[in-house]
Amino acid sequence: MEAMNVEAASNVIEVNKLCKSFRGKIFGKPIHALKSVDLEVGRGEIFGLLGPNGAGKTTLIKVLLGVIQRSEGSASLLGLPAGDRRSRRKVGYLPEQLKLPVHQTATTALNFYGQLSGMSGQEMRKKRDEILSLVGLLGRQHESVKRFSKGMQQRLGLAQAIQHDPELLILDEPTDGLDPVGRSQIRTILKTLRDQGRTVFLNSHILQEVELVCDRVAILGSGELKFVGRIDELTPEQHASALIVTEGEQDLPDETKARFAGLQLRREGTTFHWNLPIQEQSTVNHFVDELRKSHHSILSVRRQKKTLEDAFLDLIATDAEVL
C-alpha cells in the first residue's frame, strides 16, 4: 500500500504545519526555528527557497533529509516520511560547503560518493564521462582536488549529487564561488534536469540567480512562511513604471504634474529623472508630449518593474536580519 502511495504522489515534497523548536542556551527558553510551515513542491519544477540568515532555511532542509526531527506537523519526501531511507536513496544533495578530501581526484571522489549512493562500479564507470562533461570537468578528472578552485569543487559537488540519477535534487547555494560563465552553465544544467522530469529544490541567497532559473519560490522569515508562488506573482506587471531621463531648463508646471498620479522626480543639475507608474501606454505617451512642450530633451525612456529583491525586502522588512 505504501509503494502505491509513493507512485501516486503528485508532490515530491509535502510539508504540513511543520514546527521545529530548539532549547535555548539562555534560561532554557525554546527557539522556534520553524513555525507552522505549509509547503508543496511538485514534480518536474525548480523550486527556490529564500530567506535571510536565521530564517529557518537550513533547519527545513535538515528536517526534510531526516538529519533532525520535527517538533510538530508532518513532512514527506517522494511520498514517504521525511528521513525514510527509501526516499533518501532517490535524493541528490549538495551542501553549502562540501568538504572534499584533498588527496582525492574527481574520479575517486565520484567513486566514493557513488558507493555511498549504492552504485556499482560498472554504473559509475558508465556514467563518469557524461557527468564530468556535463559539469565542465572532463579532462581534469585525474587531478588532485586540492588543485581545484572553489568553483571547480562546486561543479564536482554537483556531479556527485546527480550521478545516481536522483528524482529530487536538494542544492544549497549551488552557484557559490562560480564566475558568471559558470553560473550560466549551472542554470543550463538545472533546466536540463528539470526538462528530464527531475525536481530541483534550490536554496540560495543570490536573488538574481533564483529569478532566472526558478519556476516557483518560497520565502521564509523568522521561521514563518511569508510567500509561496511564482516569481511573477511577486513582481506583477501592474507595478511597472517608466523611468524617463530628460534635460531641460525648468521643471514642469505643478498643474501638469498633478495630472499624472504617482509621478516622482529626482533632479541632478539640468538632468531630470521622472518615474511614472504605468497604468496604460497612453499615459507615458501623454507625459512625453508634455515634456516636449516644455522643451525637455528626451535622453532615455526605460521600462522598469518591481524586482525579486524589492519584493523580498518588503516581505522580510520586519525581521532582525537581512541579507
C-alpha positions as CSV (number, residue, x, y, z in Angstrom):
1,M,0.0,0.0,0.0
2,E,2.8,2.4,0.8
3,A,4.5,1.7,-2.5
4,M,1.3,2.7,-4.3
5,N,1.3,6.0,-2.4
6,V,4.9,6.6,-3.5
7,E,4.0,6.1,-7.1
8,A,0.8,8.2,-6.9
9,A,2.4,11.1,-5.1
10,S,2.0,14.2,-7.3
11,N,4.2,16.3,-5.0
12,V,7.8,15.5,-4.4
13,I,7.9,17.5,-1.1
14,E,4.9,18.0,1.2
15,V,5.1,19.9,4.5
16,N,2.1,20.4,6.7
17,K,2.0,22.6,9.8
18,L,5.7,21.9,10.3
19,C,7.2,23.2,13.5
20,K,10.7,22.9,14.9
21,S,11.9,24.2,18.3
22,F,15.3,24.1,20.0
23,R,16.0,24.6,23.6
24,G,17.8,27.9,24.0
25,K,21.0,28.4,26.0
26,I,19.7,31.2,28.0
27,F,17.2,30.1,30.7
28,G,16.3,27.1,28.5
29,K,13.7,29.1,26.6
30,P,12.8,27.4,23.3
31,I,13.9,28.9,20.0
32,H,11.2,28.4,17.3
33,A,13.1,27.8,14.1
34,L,10.1,26.8,12.1
35,K,6.5,27.9,12.8
36,S,3.6,26.0,11.2
37,V,5.1,25.9,7.7
38,D,2.9,24.6,4.8
39,L,4.7,23.8,1.6
40,E,4.3,21.7,-1.5
41,V,6.8,21.1,-4.3
42,G,5.5,19.4,-7.5
43,R,7.4,17.0,-9.8
44,G,9.5,18.5,-12.5
45,E,9.9,22.0,-11.2
46,I,12.8,24.1,-10.0
47,F,11.7,25.5,-6.6
48,G,13.7,28.2,-4.8
49,L,13.9,28.6,-1.0
50,L,14.7,32.2,0.0
51,G,15.2,33.9,3.4
52,P,17.6,36.0,5.4
53,N,20.2,34.5,7.8
54,G,18.4,32.7,10.6
55,A,15.1,32.4,8.7
56,G,14.9,28.6,9.1
57,K,16.0,27.5,5.6
58,T,18.8,25.1,6.8
59,T,16.5,23.7,9.5
60,L,13.8,23.0,6.9
61,I,16.3,21.1,4.7
62,K,17.6,19.1,7.7
63,V,14.1,18.1,8.6
64,L,13.4,17.0,5.0
65,L,16.6,14.9,4.9
66,G,15.9,13.4,8.3
67,V,19.0,14.9,9.9
68,I,16.9,16.4,12.6
69,Q,13.4,15.5,13.8
70,R,10.4,17.8,13.6
71,S,8.7,19.1,16.8
72,E,5.2,19.2,15.3
73,G,3.4,18.7,12.0
74,S,4.5,16.4,9.1
75,A,6.9,16.3,6.3
76,S,7.3,13.9,3.4
77,L,9.7,13.3,0.6
78,L,8.7,11.4,-2.6
79,G,5.6,10.1,-0.8
80,L,7.5,8.7,2.2
81,P,8.0,10.3,5.7
82,A,11.0,12.7,5.8
83,G,14.1,10.8,6.7
84,D,13.0,7.4,5.3
85,R,16.0,5.6,3.8
86,R,14.0,4.6,0.7
87,S,13.3,8.2,-0.2
88,R,16.8,9.4,0.6
89,R,18.2,7.0,-2.0
90,K,16.3,9.0,-4.6
91,V,17.7,12.3,-3.4
92,G,20.9,14.1,-4.6
93,Y,22.2,16.6,-2.1
94,L,24.8,19.3,-2.4
95,P,25.6,21.1,0.9
96,E,26.7,24.7,1.0
97,Q,30.2,23.8,1.9
98,L,31.1,20.3,0.6
99,K,34.4,19.2,2.1
100,L,36.3,17.1,-0.4
101,P,39.4,15.1,0.9
102,V,42.4,16.8,-0.7
103,H,44.1,13.5,-1.6
104,Q,41.2,12.6,-3.9
105,T,40.8,13.3,-7.6
106,A,37.5,14.0,-9.3
107,T,37.3,10.3,-10.3
108,T,38.0,8.9,-6.9
109,A,35.6,11.4,-5.2
110,L,32.8,10.4,-7.6
111,N,33.6,6.7,-6.8
112,F,33.4,7.4,-3.1
113,Y,30.1,9.2,-3.3
114,G,28.7,6.7,-5.8
115,Q,29.3,3.9,-3.4
116,L,27.5,5.8,-0.7
117,S,24.6,6.0,-3.1
118,G,24.6,2.3,-3.7
119,M,26.0,2.5,-7.2
120,S,28.0,-0.4,-8.7
121,G,31.5,0.1,-10.1
122,Q,30.1,-0.6,-13.6
123,E,27.4,2.0,-13.2
124,M,29.9,4.6,-12.1
125,R,32.3,3.9,-14.9
126,K,29.5,4.1,-17.5
127,K,28.2,7.5,-16.3
128,R,31.6,9.1,-15.3
129,D,32.5,10.9,-18.6
130,E,28.9,12.0,-19.2
131,I,28.6,13.5,-15.7
132,L,32.1,15.2,-15.8
133,S,31.3,16.6,-19.2
134,L,28.0,18.0,-18.0
135,V,29.7,19.9,-15.2
136,G,32.7,21.0,-17.3
137,L,35.4,18.8,-15.6
138,L,36.1,16.3,-18.3
139,G,39.8,16.2,-18.9
140,R,40.5,17.3,-15.2
141,Q,39.3,14.0,-13.6
142,H,42.7,12.8,-12.7
143,E,43.9,16.0,-11.0
144,S,44.1,16.3,-7.2
145,V,41.1,18.1,-5.7
146,K,43.5,20.3,-3.7
147,R,44.4,22.0,-7.0
148,F,40.7,22.8,-7.8
149,S,39.3,26.3,-7.4
150,K,36.2,26.7,-5.3
151,G,34.2,26.9,-8.4
152,M,35.6,23.6,-9.7
153,Q,34.9,22.0,-6.3
154,Q,31.3,23.2,-6.6
155,R,31.0,21.7,-10.0
156,L,32.3,18.4,-8.6
157,G,29.8,18.6,-5.8
158,L,27.0,19.0,-8.3
159,A,28.4,16.0,-10.2
160,Q,28.3,13.7,-7.1
161,A,24.7,14.9,-6.4
162,I,23.4,13.9,-9.8
163,Q,25.4,10.8,-10.8
164,H,23.0,8.3,-9.3
165,D,20.0,9.7,-11.2
166,P,18.0,11.1,-8.3
167,E,14.4,12.1,-8.6
168,L,15.0,15.1,-6.4
169,L,18.0,17.4,-6.1
170,I,18.4,19.5,-2.9
171,L,21.0,22.1,-3.6
172,D,22.4,24.5,-1.0
173,E,24.0,27.6,-2.7
174,P,24.9,25.6,-5.9
175,T,26.4,28.6,-7.7
176,D,28.5,29.8,-4.8
177,G,32.1,30.5,-5.9
178,L,31.3,30.4,-9.6
179,D,32.0,33.2,-12.1
180,P,29.2,34.4,-14.4
181,V,30.0,31.8,-17.1
182,G,30.0,29.1,-14.5
183,R,26.7,30.3,-13.0
184,S,25.1,30.3,-16.5
185,Q,26.3,26.8,-17.1
186,I,24.8,25.6,-13.8
187,R,21.5,27.2,-14.7
188,T,21.5,25.4,-18.0
189,I,22.2,22.1,-16.2
190,L,19.4,22.6,-13.8
191,K,16.9,23.4,-16.6
192,T,18.1,20.3,-18.5
193,L,17.4,18.2,-15.3
194,R,14.0,19.7,-14.9
195,D,13.2,19.0,-18.6
196,Q,14.1,15.4,-17.9
197,G,11.4,15.3,-15.2
198,R,13.7,15.8,-12.1
199,T,12.7,18.2,-9.3
200,V,15.2,20.7,-8.0
201,F,14.9,22.3,-4.6
202,L,17.2,25.2,-4.5
203,N,18.4,27.2,-1.5
204,S,20.2,30.4,-2.5
205,H,20.8,33.9,-1.3
206,I,21.7,35.1,-4.9
207,L,18.3,36.5,-5.8
208,Q,19.1,37.2,-9.4
209,E,20.0,33.6,-9.9
210,V,16.8,32.4,-8.4
211,E,14.8,34.8,-10.6
212,L,16.5,33.4,-13.7
213,V,16.1,29.7,-13.0
214,C,13.2,29.0,-10.6
215,D,9.6,28.2,-11.5
216,R,8.3,29.0,-8.0
217,V,9.8,30.3,-4.8
218,A,9.1,30.2,-1.0
219,I,10.3,33.0,1.3
220,L,10.9,32.3,4.9
221,G,11.3,34.9,7.5
222,S,11.9,34.2,11.3
223,G,10.7,30.7,10.8
224,E,7.4,31.7,9.1
225,L,6.4,31.3,5.5
226,K,5.9,34.7,4.0
227,F,5.2,33.7,0.4
228,V,4.8,30.7,-1.9
229,G,4.2,31.1,-5.6
230,R,5.5,32.1,-9.0
231,I,8.0,34.9,-9.2
232,D,5.7,36.9,-11.5
233,E,3.2,36.9,-8.6
234,L,5.8,38.8,-6.5
235,T,6.8,41.2,-9.4
236,P,3.5,41.9,-11.2
237,E,3.3,44.0,-14.3
238,Q,0.8,46.4,-12.8
239,H,3.7,47.6,-10.6
240,A,5.8,48.6,-13.6
241,S,6.9,52.2,-14.2
242,A,8.7,54.2,-16.8
243,L,11.9,55.9,-16.0
244,I,12.3,58.9,-18.3
245,V,15.5,60.9,-18.2
246,T,15.4,64.4,-19.8
247,E,17.4,67.5,-20.0
248,G,15.8,70.9,-19.6
249,E,16.0,74.3,-18.0
250,Q,12.9,74.2,-15.7
251,D,10.5,71.8,-14.0
252,L,7.0,71.1,-15.4
253,P,4.2,73.2,-14.0
254,D,2.5,71.8,-10.9
255,E,-0.9,71.6,-12.6
256,T,0.7,69.4,-15.3
257,K,2.4,67.1,-12.9
258,A,-0.8,66.7,-10.9
259,R,-2.5,65.0,-13.9
260,F,-0.1,62.0,-13.6
261,A,-0.7,60.0,-10.5
262,G,2.3,58.7,-8.6
263,L,4.8,60.8,-10.6
264,Q,8.2,61.2,-8.9
265,L,11.0,63.5,-9.8
266,R,14.7,63.5,-9.0
267,R,17.0,66.3,-10.3
268,E,20.7,66.2,-11.0
269,G,21.7,69.6,-12.2
270,T,20.0,70.1,-15.6
271,T,19.0,66.4,-15.8
272,F,15.5,65.3,-14.7
273,H,14.7,61.7,-13.7
274,W,11.0,61.1,-13.9
275,N,9.5,57.9,-12.5
276,L,5.9,57.4,-13.8
277,P,3.7,54.4,-12.8
278,I,2.3,52.8,-15.9
279,Q,-1.4,52.4,-16.0
280,E,-1.6,52.4,-19.8
281,Q,1.0,53.0,-22.5
282,S,-1.0,56.1,-23.5
283,T,-0.2,57.6,-20.1
284,V,3.5,57.5,-20.9
285,N,2.9,58.9,-24.4
286,H,0.9,61.9,-23.0
287,F,3.6,62.6,-20.4
288,V,6.4,62.6,-23.0
289,D,4.3,65.0,-25.1
290,E,4.1,67.4,-22.1
291,L,7.9,67.1,-21.6
292,R,8.4,68.1,-25.2
293,K,6.0,71.0,-24.9
294,S,8.2,72.3,-22.1
295,H,11.3,72.0,-24.3
296,H,12.8,69.0,-22.5
297,S,15.2,66.8,-24.5
298,I,14.4,63.1,-24.0
299,L,17.7,61.3,-23.1
300,S,16.2,57.9,-22.4
301,V,13.0,56.0,-21.7
302,R,13.2,52.8,-19.8
303,R,10.5,50.4,-18.5
304,Q,11.2,49.1,-15.0
305,K,9.3,46.8,-12.7
306,K,9.5,45.6,-9.1
307,T,12.4,43.2,-8.8
308,L,12.5,40.0,-6.8
309,E,14.9,41.8,-4.5
310,D,12.4,44.6,-3.9
311,A,9.6,42.1,-3.1
312,F,11.9,40.0,-0.9
313,L,13.0,43.0,1.2
314,D,9.4,44.2,1.5
315,L,8.3,40.7,2.8
316,I,11.1,40.4,5.4
317,A,11.3,44.0,6.4
318,T,10.3,43.3,10.0
319,D,12.9,40.6,10.5
320,A,16.0,41.4,12.5
321,E,18.5,40.1,10.0
322,V,18.6,40.8,6.3
323,L,20.9,39.6,3.5
